[in-house]
Amino acid sequence: MVGRIYLAKIYFTDLSEYKIRPVVVIREYGDDSVCLPLTSNLEHDGIAG
């Protein structure tokens, strides 16, 4: 599962709605996993580059 790309429900901060977005799994912890979002948006505020 690590290294694979999946479609995941990414919830808004208030958990009222979500969008389906691609993610890549980078680590697994039992039934949980750590994922990174895949994006083509290279100008994202708040992320050091």
CNS distance restraints for C-alpha pairs under 8 A (distance, minus, plus):
assign (resid   1 and name CA) (resid  25 and name CA) 6.87 0.50 0.50
assign (resid   2 and name CA) (resid  24 and name CA) 7.76 0.50 0.50
assign (resid   2 and name CA) (resid  25 and name CA) 5.02 0.50 0.50
assign (resid   2 and name CA) (resid  26 and name CA) 5.35 0.50 0.50
assign (resid   2 and name CA) (resid  27 and name CA) 5.99 0.50 0.50
assign (resid   2 and name CA) (resid  28 and name CA) 7.01 0.50 0.50
assign (resid   3 and name CA) (resid  24 and name CA) 6.08 0.50 0.50
assign (resid   3 and name CA) (resid  25 and name CA) 5.39 0.50 0.50
assign (resid   3 and name CA) (resid  26 and name CA) 5.93 0.50 0.50
assign (resid   4 and name CA) (resid  24 and name CA) 5.65 0.50 0.50
assign (resid   4 and name CA) (resid  25 and name CA) 5.87 0.50 0.50
assign (resid   5 and name CA) (resid  22 and name CA) 6.67 0.50 0.50
assign (resid   5 and name CA) (resid  23 and name CA) 5.61 0.50 0.50
assign (resid   5 and name CA) (resid  24 and name CA) 4.46 0.50 0.50
assign (resid   5 and name CA) (resid  25 and name CA) 6.64 0.50 0.50
assign (resid   6 and name CA) (resid  22 and name CA) 5.62 0.50 0.50
assign (resid   6 and name CA) (resid  23 and name CA) 5.47 0.50 0.50
assign (resid   6 and name CA) (resid  24 and name CA) 6.37 0.50 0.50
assign (resid   6 and name CA) (resid  25 and name CA) 7.82 0.50 0.50
assign (resid   7 and name CA) (resid  20 and name CA) 6.17 0.50 0.50
assign (resid   7 and name CA) (resid  21 and name CA) 5.41 0.50 0.50
assign (resid   7 and name CA) (resid  22 and name CA) 4.48 0.50 0.50
assign (resid   7 and name CA) (resid  23 and name CA) 6.19 0.50 0.50
assign (resid   8 and name CA) (resid  20 and name CA) 5.45 0.50 0.50
assign (resid   8 and name CA) (resid  21 and name CA) 5.49 0.50 0.50
assign (resid   8 and name CA) (resid  22 and name CA) 6.19 0.50 0.50
assign (resid   8 and name CA) (resid  23 and name CA) 6.62 0.50 0.50
assign (resid   9 and name CA) (resid  18 and name CA) 5.88 0.50 0.50
assign (resid   9 and name CA) (resid  19 and name CA) 5.66 0.50 0.50
assign (resid   9 and name CA) (resid  20 and name CA) 4.74 0.50 0.50
assign (resid   9 and name CA) (resid  21 and name CA) 6.53 0.50 0.50
assign (resid  10 and name CA) (resid  18 and name CA) 5.25 0.50 0.50
assign (resid  10 and name CA) (resid  19 and name CA) 5.38 0.50 0.50
assign (resid  10 and name CA) (resid  20 and name CA) 6.14 0.50 0.50
assign (resid  10 and name CA) (resid  21 and name CA) 6.54 0.50 0.50
assign (resid  11 and name CA) (resid  15 and name CA) 5.46 0.50 0.50
assign (resid  11 and name CA) (resid  16 and name CA) 7.46 0.50 0.50
assign (resid  11 and name CA) (resid  17 and name CA) 5.86 0.50 0.50
assign (resid  11 and name CA) (resid  18 and name CA) 4.05 0.50 0.50
assign (resid  11 and name CA) (resid  19 and name CA) 6.55 0.50 0.50
assign (resid  12 and name CA) (resid  16 and name CA) 6.61 0.50 0.50
assign (resid  12 and name CA) (resid  17 and name CA) 5.92 0.50 0.50
assign (resid  12 and name CA) (resid  18 and name CA) 5.76 0.50 0.50
assign (resid  21 and name CA) (resid  37 and name CA) 7.35 0.50 0.50
assign (resid  21 and name CA) (resid  38 and name CA) 7.75 0.50 0.50
assign (resid  22 and name CA) (resid  37 and name CA) 6.16 0.50 0.50
assign (resid  22 and name CA) (resid  38 and name CA) 5.60 0.50 0.50
assign (resid  22 and name CA) (resid  39 and name CA) 7.91 0.50 0.50
assign (resid  23 and name CA) (resid  35 and name CA) 5.96 0.50 0.50
assign (resid  23 and name CA) (resid  36 and name CA) 5.41 0.50 0.50
assign (resid  23 and name CA) (resid  37 and name CA) 4.34 0.50 0.50
assign (resid  23 and name CA) (resid  38 and name CA) 5.28 0.50 0.50
assign (resid  24 and name CA) (resid  35 and name CA) 5.41 0.50 0.50
assign (resid  24 and name CA) (resid  36 and name CA) 5.41 0.50 0.50
assign (resid  24 and name CA) (resid  37 and name CA) 6.50 0.50 0.50
assign (resid  24 and name CA) (resid  38 and name CA) 6.88 0.50 0.50
assign (resid  25 and name CA) (resid  33 and name CA) 6.73 0.50 0.50
assign (resid  25 and name CA) (resid  34 and name CA) 5.96 0.50 0.50
assign (resid  25 and name CA) (resid  35 and name CA) 4.40 0.50 0.50
assign (resid  25 and name CA) (resid  36 and name CA) 6.61 0.50 0.50
assign (resid  26 and name CA) (resid  33 and name CA) 7.55 0.50 0.50
assign (resid  26 and name CA) (resid  34 and name CA) 5.78 0.50 0.50
assign (resid  26 and name CA) (resid  35 and name CA) 5.63 0.50 0.50
assign (resid  26 and name CA) (resid  36 and name CA) 7.15 0.50 0.50
assign (resid  27 and name CA) (resid  33 and name CA) 5.59 0.50 0.50
assign (resid  27 and name CA) (resid  34 and name CA) 5.11 0.50 0.50
assign (resid  27 and name CA) (resid  35 and name CA) 7.22 0.50 0.50
assign (resid  28 and name CA) (resid  32 and name CA) 5.97 0.50 0.50
assign (resid  28 and name CA) (resid  33 and name CA) 4.25 0.50 0.50
assign (resid  28 and name CA) (resid  34 and name CA) 6.33 0.50 0.50
assign (resid  29 and name CA) (resid  33 and name CA) 5.67 0.50 0.50
